[in-house]
Amino acid sequence: MEYNNIVEMLCKPAEDHQKACEAALAQSAPTIDLRANAAEFVPSGVHSPPLSEASFRDDEPTSYYEYVGYSLPYTPPTPPSLRSDAEDSGRTSASSESVSASAFASIDYSRAMHGSDIREWPAADRTALNPSTTLTLRFRTTRGTHNIPVPKLPFIAVSPRIRAALSSDPELERITLFSSNLTPGAIRRMSRWLNSICKTAEAGDVRIPNTSLSWRSALELRMTAMELGMEQYVQHVSAEYLRSLVGRELDFDEARVLVKTARVKDDGLLVGFTNCLAYLVRYHELEKWGEAELAKHLSCAEWISLLEAVQEEGVKVIRRKALGLE
């Protein structure tokens, strides 16, 4: 299969993509790096397998929770059975863990367990989450193993995955998450946001990272939130990203994150990116790459899900907007 045929895949109507994609998969083509700075993640298709426990072995004893098989639709777990204040009274001495547990007992967390939005909580309830009590999240990326302290009770309130990890033992001080869809920057940004809304009367959205040079960090924030079951808190990221696509150069660093994040073939952001790319190719408006170079890059198997996401009607809408018809 000639490289240029892959560009033609983006120019064809959507119904022709499947056969063309299958043909592309049968070809062995070298990976072409278009950017000097490689993406942090090793491309692995839409679904990345969880890291093994062996990846985290060290001499330091740790309590960890192995989470495997996270998939949609996700049903929030039953609220964990935590010690009541009466049970705590039988202890001979108080501890920091009992303080954390009593905080659970004083608030109706059933709302959070079933999808309510922490931004809609009364300010007093958010303050009672006591963000100074921390939990360490441990996970691994291609840059190494990360141990990041986060506000424990706020994360339990907003993340079904963290709640599930602590349901059997809420006093854990550190948990290990086996996932390649978490990034340190995104975890820290969400921690700062949760700390902030637990101390203020009004609770706004988590701030979108600066996108003047690249949308990659913003998309990693969305990816990390989705991995933790916090999709409702990054909907504004998705909306802003879709608005940004028309009229700018597209970046394959952000495309990698979209491919890793997509859980369904018609993921809205992946479709939006691909439709814009198809529009640029079809009407010869590429600026950053020539068509031949783009074709070589897209010949790699990692981009098959991206090519399959093209929707013909979406490309036509972009064309009409470019002509000022909408």
C-alpha positions as CSV (number, residue, x, y, z in Angstrom):
1,M,0.0,0.0,0.0
2,E,1.4,3.4,-1.0
3,Y,1.8,5.9,1.8
4,N,-0.2,8.5,-0.1
5,N,-3.2,6.1,0.0
6,I,-3.4,6.8,3.7
7,V,-4.0,10.5,3.0
8,E,-6.7,9.4,0.6
9,M,-8.3,7.5,3.4
10,L,-9.0,10.9,5.0
11,C,-10.4,12.2,1.7
12,K,-12.8,9.3,1.2
13,P,-16.4,9.1,2.5
14,A,-16.7,7.5,5.9
15,E,-18.1,4.2,4.6
16,D,-14.8,3.5,2.8
17,H,-12.6,3.8,5.9
18,Q,-12.9,0.3,7.3
19,K,-11.4,-1.6,4.3
20,A,-8.7,1.0,3.9
21,C,-7.8,0.8,7.6
22,E,-7.6,-3.0,7.5
23,A,-5.3,-2.7,4.5
24,A,-3.1,-0.2,6.3
25,L,-2.7,-2.5,9.3
26,A,-1.3,-5.2,7.0
27,Q,1.6,-3.0,6.0
28,S,4.8,-2.6,8.0
29,A,5.9,1.0,8.0
30,P,8.6,2.8,10.1
31,T,7.5,5.2,12.8
32,I,8.0,8.8,11.8
33,D,8.6,11.2,14.6
34,L,7.2,14.6,13.6
35,R,8.3,16.4,16.9
36,A,11.6,16.7,18.6
37,N,10.0,16.1,22.0
38,A,8.5,12.7,22.1
39,A,5.2,12.2,23.8
40,E,5.4,11.0,27.4
41,F,3.2,7.9,26.7
42,V,4.2,5.0,24.7
43,P,1.3,4.6,22.1
44,S,-0.7,1.5,22.8
45,G,-4.0,1.9,21.2
46,V,-7.3,2.8,22.7
47,H,-7.1,0.6,25.8
48,S,-3.8,0.3,27.7
49,P,-3.2,-2.8,29.8
50,P,-2.7,-2.1,33.6
51,L,0.8,-2.2,34.9
52,S,1.8,-5.2,36.9
53,E,2.4,-5.3,40.6
54,A,6.0,-6.1,39.9
55,S,6.5,-2.7,38.4
56,F,6.2,-1.2,41.9
57,R,8.3,-3.6,43.9
58,D,10.8,-1.9,46.2
59,D,12.1,-2.3,49.7
60,E,9.7,0.1,51.3
61,P,6.6,-1.6,52.8
62,T,3.4,-0.2,51.4
63,S,-0.3,-0.8,51.4
64,Y,-1.7,-0.9,47.9
65,Y,-4.9,-1.5,46.1
66,E,-4.7,-3.3,42.8
67,Y,-7.4,-1.9,40.5
68,V,-7.8,-3.9,37.3
69,G,-10.6,-3.9,34.7
70,Y,-11.9,-0.3,35.0
71,S,-14.5,0.1,32.3
72,L,-17.6,2.0,31.4
73,P,-20.4,2.2,32.4
74,Y,-19.1,2.5,35.9
75,T,-21.4,2.0,38.8
76,P,-20.3,3.9,42.0
77,P,-19.7,1.5,44.9
78,T,-21.9,1.2,47.9
79,P,-20.8,3.7,50.6
80,P,-18.1,2.1,52.6
81,S,-18.9,0.9,56.1
82,L,-16.8,3.1,58.3
83,R,-16.5,3.2,62.1
84,S,-19.1,5.2,63.8
85,D,-18.3,7.6,66.6
86,A,-19.6,5.0,69.1
87,E,-17.1,2.5,67.8
88,D,-14.3,5.0,68.1
89,S,-15.2,5.7,71.8
90,G,-14.1,2.1,72.6
91,R,-10.5,2.9,71.6
92,T,-8.0,3.6,74.3
93,S,-6.3,6.5,72.4
94,A,-7.3,8.8,69.5
95,S,-5.4,8.7,66.2
96,S,-5.2,10.7,63.1
97,E,-7.1,7.9,61.3
98,S,-10.0,8.1,63.7
99,V,-10.2,11.8,63.1
100,S,-10.6,11.0,59.4
101,A,-13.2,8.4,60.0
102,S,-15.3,10.7,62.2
103,A,-15.3,13.2,59.4
104,F,-17.1,10.6,57.2
105,A,-19.6,9.9,60.0
106,S,-20.6,13.6,60.3
107,I,-21.5,14.2,56.6
108,D,-24.1,12.5,54.4
109,Y,-21.7,11.1,51.7
110,S,-24.4,9.1,50.0
111,R,-24.8,12.0,47.6
112,A,-21.2,11.8,46.5
113,M,-21.4,8.0,46.2
114,H,-24.2,8.3,43.7
115,G,-22.8,11.0,41.4
116,S,-23.7,14.3,43.0
117,D,-21.4,17.3,42.2
118,I,-19.2,18.5,45.1
119,R,-19.4,22.0,43.6
120,E,-23.1,22.0,44.6
121,W,-22.4,21.1,48.3
122,P,-23.0,23.7,51.0
123,A,-19.7,25.4,51.8
124,A,-19.8,24.1,55.3
125,D,-19.9,20.5,54.1
126,R,-16.9,21.1,51.8
127,T,-15.0,22.7,54.7
128,A,-15.7,19.7,56.8
129,L,-13.7,17.5,54.4
130,N,-10.5,18.7,56.1
131,P,-8.2,18.8,53.1
132,S,-5.1,18.9,55.4
133,T,-5.5,15.1,55.9
134,T,-3.7,13.5,52.9
135,L,-3.5,10.2,51.0
136,T,-0.5,9.3,48.8
137,L,-1.3,8.1,45.3
138,R,1.4,6.0,43.8
139,F,1.5,5.2,40.1
140,R,4.0,4.8,37.3
141,T,4.6,6.6,34.0
142,T,7.4,6.3,31.5
143,R,9.2,8.9,33.5
144,G,9.3,6.8,36.7
145,T,7.2,6.1,39.8
146,H,5.4,9.0,41.4
147,N,4.2,9.4,45.0
148,I,1.9,12.3,45.2
149,P,0.1,13.4,48.4
150,V,-3.5,14.5,47.8
151,P,-6.4,15.7,50.1
152,K,-7.9,12.4,51.2
153,L,-11.5,13.2,52.0
154,P,-12.1,15.5,49.1
155,F,-10.7,12.9,46.7
156,I,-12.9,10.2,48.3
157,A,-15.9,12.5,47.7
158,V,-15.3,13.1,44.0
159,S,-13.6,9.9,42.8
160,P,-15.4,6.5,42.6
161,R,-12.1,4.8,42.0
162,I,-10.5,6.2,45.2
163,R,-13.6,5.3,47.2
164,A,-13.4,1.7,45.9
165,A,-9.8,1.5,46.8
166,L,-10.5,2.6,50.4
167,S,-13.8,0.8,50.9
168,S,-12.2,-2.1,52.7
169,D,-9.8,-0.1,54.8
170,P,-10.4,3.7,54.9
171,E,-7.4,4.3,57.1
172,L,-4.9,3.5,54.4
173,E,-2.3,6.3,53.9
174,R,-1.1,5.2,50.5
175,I,-2.6,3.3,47.6
176,T,-1.1,2.2,44.3
177,L,-3.0,2.6,41.1
178,F,-2.0,0.4,38.1
179,S,-2.8,2.6,35.2
180,S,-0.9,4.4,32.4
181,N,-3.7,7.0,32.0
182,L,-2.6,9.1,35.0
183,T,-0.2,12.1,34.9
184,P,1.5,13.8,37.9
185,G,0.6,17.3,36.6
186,A,-3.1,16.5,36.4
187,I,-3.2,14.9,39.8
188,R,-1.5,18.0,41.4
189,R,-3.8,20.3,39.6
190,M,-6.9,18.5,40.8
191,S,-5.4,18.5,44.3
192,R,-5.0,22.3,44.3
193,W,-8.5,22.7,43.0
194,L,-10.0,20.5,45.8
195,N,-8.0,22.3,48.4
196,S,-9.3,25.6,47.1
197,I,-13.0,24.7,47.0
198,C,-12.9,23.3,50.5
199,K,-11.8,26.7,51.8
200,T,-14.0,29.1,49.8
201,A,-17.7,29.9,49.7
202,E,-18.0,29.3,46.0
203,A,-16.7,26.2,44.2
204,G,-15.7,26.8,40.6
205,D,-14.3,24.5,37.9
206,V,-10.8,23.0,37.9
207,R,-8.7,25.5,36.0
208,I,-7.7,24.4,32.4
209,P,-3.9,24.4,31.9
210,N,-2.5,27.0,29.5
211,T,-3.3,26.0,26.0
212,S,-1.4,28.8,24.1
213,L,1.3,26.3,22.9
214,S,-0.4,22.9,23.2
215,W,-3.6,21.3,24.5
216,R,-1.8,18.3,25.6
217,S,-1.8,19.1,29.4
218,A,-5.5,20.0,29.3
219,L,-6.3,16.7,27.6
220,E,-4.1,14.8,30.1
221,L,-6.2,16.5,32.9
222,R,-9.3,15.1,31.2
223,M,-7.7,11.7,30.7
224,T,-6.7,11.5,34.4
225,A,-10.1,12.6,35.6
226,M,-11.8,10.0,33.4
227,E,-9.5,7.3,34.8
228,L,-10.6,8.3,38.4
229,G,-14.3,8.4,37.4
230,M,-14.4,12.2,37.6
231,E,-15.7,13.0,34.1
232,Q,-18.3,15.4,35.4
233,Y,-15.6,17.8,36.6
234,V,-13.8,18.1,33.2
235,Q,-16.8,18.7,30.9
236,H,-15.7,22.3,30.4
237,V,-12.3,21.0,29.2
238,S,-14.0,19.0,26.5
239,A,-16.2,21.9,25.4
240,E,-13.3,24.3,25.2
241,Y,-11.2,21.8,23.3
242,L,-13.9,21.2,20.6
243,R,-14.3,25.0,20.2
244,S,-10.5,25.3,19.7
245,L,-10.1,22.8,16.9
246,V,-11.2,24.9,13.9
247,G,-8.7,27.4,12.6
248,R,-5.5,26.2,14.2
249,E,-2.7,23.7,13.6
250,L,-3.3,20.3,15.0
251,D,-0.8,18.6,17.2
252,F,-0.2,14.8,17.3
253,D,0.8,15.0,21.0
254,E,-2.8,15.8,21.7
255,A,-3.9,13.1,19.3
256,R,-2.0,10.5,21.3
257,V,-3.8,11.5,24.5
258,L,-7.1,11.4,22.7
259,V,-6.5,7.9,21.3
260,K,-5.4,6.7,24.8
261,T,-8.4,8.2,26.4
262,A,-11.2,7.1,24.0
263,R,-13.3,4.3,25.4
264,V,-15.7,4.2,22.4
265,K,-15.1,4.5,18.7
266,D,-17.2,7.7,18.5
267,D,-15.6,9.6,21.4
268,G,-16.6,13.2,20.8
269,L,-13.1,14.7,21.1
270,L,-11.4,12.1,19.0
271,V,-14.1,12.5,16.3
272,G,-13.7,16.2,16.4
273,F,-9.9,16.1,16.0
274,T,-10.1,13.6,13.2
275,N,-12.8,15.5,11.3
276,C,-10.7,18.6,11.4
277,L,-7.7,16.7,10.2
278,A,-9.7,15.2,7.4
279,Y,-10.9,18.7,6.4
280,L,-7.3,20.0,6.3
281,V,-6.2,17.1,4.1
282,R,-9.3,17.1,1.8
283,Y,-9.0,20.8,1.0
284,H,-5.2,21.0,1.0
285,E,-4.9,23.4,3.9
286,L,-2.2,21.7,5.9
287,E,0.4,24.0,7.2
288,K,2.5,22.0,9.7
289,W,3.1,18.9,7.6
290,G,3.1,18.1,4.0
291,E,0.6,15.4,2.9
292,A,3.4,12.8,2.2
293,E,4.9,13.3,5.7
294,L,1.5,13.1,7.3
295,A,0.7,9.9,5.3
296,K,3.9,8.2,6.6
297,H,3.0,9.2,10.2
298,L,-0.6,7.9,9.9
299,S,0.6,4.6,8.5
300,C,1.5,3.4,12.0
301,A,-1.0,1.0,13.5
302,E,-1.4,3.3,16.6
303,W,-3.5,5.7,14.5
304,I,-6.0,3.2,13.1
305,S,-8.6,4.2,15.7
306,L,-8.1,7.8,14.8
307,L,-8.6,7.1,11.1
308,E,-11.7,5.1,11.8
309,A,-13.3,8.0,13.8
310,V,-13.8,10.3,10.7
311,Q,-17.5,11.2,10.3
312,E,-18.3,12.5,6.8
313,E,-21.1,14.8,8.0
314,G,-18.8,16.4,10.5
315,V,-16.3,17.2,7.8
316,K,-19.0,18.8,5.8
317,V,-20.0,21.0,8.7
318,I,-16.5,22.2,9.1
319,R,-16.4,23.1,5.4
320,R,-19.6,25.0,5.6
321,K,-18.3,27.0,8.7
322,A,-15.0,27.7,6.9
323,L,-17.0,29.2,4.0
324,G,-19.2,31.3,6.3
325,L,-22.3,29.3,5.5
326,E,-23.0,28.5,9.2
